[in-house]
Amino acid sequence: MRLSNVWKYLVVILGAAFIACGFNLFLVPHQLLSGGVSGLSMLVNYFTRMDLSILYFAFNVPILVAGWFQLGKRFIVLSIVSVVATTWFIAIVPVHALSSDTLLASVFGGVLVGIGAGISFRAGGSSGGFDIVGSIVTRYRDFPVGNVLVAMNGLVILAAGYLQQDWNLALASMISIFVSGKVVNFIHISHYKVTVYIITNETDALLTKLLELPRGVTKIKTEGAFSHKSKDMLMTVTTRYELQELKRIIKQTDPKAFVNIVETVGIMGSFRRG
């Protein structure tokens, strides 16, 4: 296994530790919810006292299976690592309130969960649950991942307020989810677009791989000013989330390709290739 891959797994495991600490040190002691699959797990735990780590793992399994087919093996393997590590950390980190104030607990719990989910995304995976659902949605619709998560998690919070009959806890949980969503956006910034220019001698092989992605590719004929040799330049616009996969494809297909990555201020027209 290459060192870069080992580093990604370590980052995902670190993210899992942040998430578990956010749960057990801030949210769970005050019976707050993290939202999404985590929130469902917590809600069932509060009413049934079933083990939170087991519930978290069980609810994530069907979503991981769906993600395997929609997002690909590479993404989901890291997500599986995150879910398993988070399950383990939830089991070993003691449930102990570091803050007696519910509002402070919701904010700092949201920050820790957001950091954990955000760095997992940056490593190329996710923290499982609605993060995977959010990633699937952003592949078909141009929405920020954090905003997608906030919208879905809001439904869980409404259910919690109704079942717990304590809207103060529900509102505090909404603050936690809002904060975590903003932190994810700040760290992950997957909805930011970049334009990638690739000058390559392996045009056909690279095009074959790139056209498997959901973004369009434009082929431009170029000529070196010094060598006067004709080359092909491929141009594509993608998200920062998909950029890691694009880099991997380029390195595998043509390690000598010259690549220029430029941040895109805005786009018009069809972004997703039909």
N, C-alpha and C positions, 0 to 999 in steps of 0.2 A: 504493500500500500504506500502511495506517495505521501511525502510529508505534508503537502497542501491538503490532501484528503483527511489525514489524521487531524490537522488543525481544525478543519470544518467540524469533525465529530466532537472535538473538545469544546468548540464554541457552542455547539448545540447542547451539549451536556451542561455547560455553564449557564446557558439560557434556561434550561430545565430547573437548575438550582434556584435561579432568580424567581421563576414562576412559583415553585413550591414554597419559597420563603414568603412571597407575597400572599399566598393562600394562608399558610399556617401561622404566620406571625402578625398578620394584619386583618385579613378578611374573615376567616373562619371563626376566630374568637368573638367577633361581633355579629356573627351570622349574616355577614354581607355576601353578596354574590359577585363572581367575576364575569358572569354572562356566558352565553354559548354553551358548549358541552361542559365546560367547567362549572358554569352556573347551574346547569341541570344536575350535575353530580352533587354539588353542594346542597341544592334544594332537597334532593332525595335523601341525602345524608342527614340534614336537619330534621326531617320528619320521620325517618326510619332508623337512623343511627347505624345504617350499613356503612362499612368501611369506605371512606372517601377515595382512597387510592384505587380500590377495586372498581368502584363506580366510574371513576375517571377513565380507567383503562377500558372497561367494557363498553362505554359509550363511544369511545374513539375508534374501536375496531371497524365497524361498518363504514365510517367516514374514510378511514385509511384505505379500505378496499376500493371505495369509489375513486379516491384520489390516485390509486395505483393505475387505473385505466385512463383517467382524465389528464393527469399531470405528469405521469411517467415514473419509471422506477427510481431514477436518480433522486428526484425530489422527495418521493415517499420514503425511501430508505432512511434519509436523514430525519424525516418526520417521525418514523417509527422509533428511531433512536431517541428522539425528543420525548415522545409519549412514554416510552419505557423508562427513561431516566426520570421524567417528572413523576411518574407513578412511584418509583423507588424513593425519590426525595420526599414526596408527600408522606410516605410511610415512616421515614426516619426523622424528619424535622418535627420537633414537638410543637403541638398547638399551644402557643403562648402569646398573649397579647403584649406587644411592645408599646402600644399606646392605649390609654383608657378612653381617649376621645374618638368617637365613631367617625367624625368627619376627617380627622387626621389619618385614621386607619384606612379610610376609603381612598384618600389621595395617595398615600405612600404605598398601599397595596397595589393600586392601579399603576403607579410608576414602576414597581418591581415586575409586575406581570407584563407591562408594556416593554420593558427592557429585555426581558426573557424572550418574548415573542419576536421582538424586533431583530435581535442579534441572530435568532434562529433563521429568520427570513434572509438576513444578509449572508449567512453561511450557505444558503441555497436550499434550506428546508423550511419547516414551520413547527409550531408548537402543537400541531394537531387540531382536532375539533373544528370549530368554525373558521379557523385560520385557513384550513384546506378548502372549505366551502367558499370563503372569500377569494382565495386564489383562483378557484375554478370560475367564479363570477367575473373576475377582472380579466380573464382570458377571452371572455365573450362580450363584456361591456367595459367601457373605459371609466372605471371608478377607482378611487384610492382604496387600498385594502382596508386601512383603518376605519374609513367611513362605512364600508360594507359591514365590517364586524360590529360597529356601533349600532347600525340599523337592526341587524339580526339579534344582537344581544338585548336590545330594548324590549323585544317581545318576551324574552325570558324574565326580565325585570318586572314587566306588567303582570306576568303569571305569579311571580314571587310576592308582589304587593297584595294581590288578590288572595293567595293561599295563606300567607303569613298574617294578613290583616294588620300589617304594620307598614304604612307607606313611608314613614321616616327611614326605615331600613332600605326600602325599595329606592327611595330618592338618593340615599347615600351610595347605594350600589350603582346607580346610574352615573354618579360622579366618578366612581372608581373606573367604570367601563369607558367613560368619556376620556379620562386621563390616559388610560392604557392605550386607547385608540390613537390619541394624539402622539404618544411616545412611539408607537409602532410606525406611524407616518414619518415622524422625525428621523428615526433610525433607518427605516427601510426605503422610504421614498420610491416605491415601485411605480407610482403613477407618473413620475417624471419621465419624459421621453428623451431619447438620445438618437442622433443620426450617426450611423456607422458607415464609413467609407473603407472599402477593402480593395487594395490593389494586389492582384494575385496572378500566378501563372497556372493555377489549377481551377480555371473558371468552371468547367463543366462539373467536376467532382464537387466543388463547393456549392454550386447552384443546386445540385441534386439534394444536398443536405439542407440548405437554407430554405428551399421551397417546401420542406416538411413542416416548417414553422408557420404560425398563423399570420405572419407579416409579409407584405409584398417586397420584392427585390427588383431594383432597376440596374441594368447592365449598361455601362458607359465605356466607349472606346477612348483610350488615353495614349499619350506618347511621351516618353521621357525626354525632358528638355536637353539633357546632357547626352544620353545614349541614343536618342531618337528611335528607341525600340517601342513597338506597339504593345500595349498591355490592356487588360480589361479591368475596369473598376466597378465593383458592385456596391450599390448604395441601398441601405435599408433603415427604416425608423423602427425602434423597438422601445420597450420599457426597461427600466433598470433591473426589474425582477428577471426579465428574460435575457438580459445582457450576459449573465454568467454562462448560460447555456450556449449563447452565440459565440462567446470567446472560446469555449471548449471545442465547439465544432471547427472553428477556424484553426486552432492549434493542432487538432488532429488531422485536418485535411491538408493544410498548407502552413507549416510552421514558419516559413519564410515570408509570408504575406505581410504587406505593410497595411496597418490598420489605424485609422484616425477616428476617434470617438468624440463627437461634439454634442453638447447639451442643446436640446431643441426647445425653443421658447414656446412655440405653438404649431399646430398642424391644422390643415383644412382638408376636407374630403374624407374618403374611406381610409381609416387607420388599420382596420382588420381586413385581411385578405379573404374574400368570399369564396 
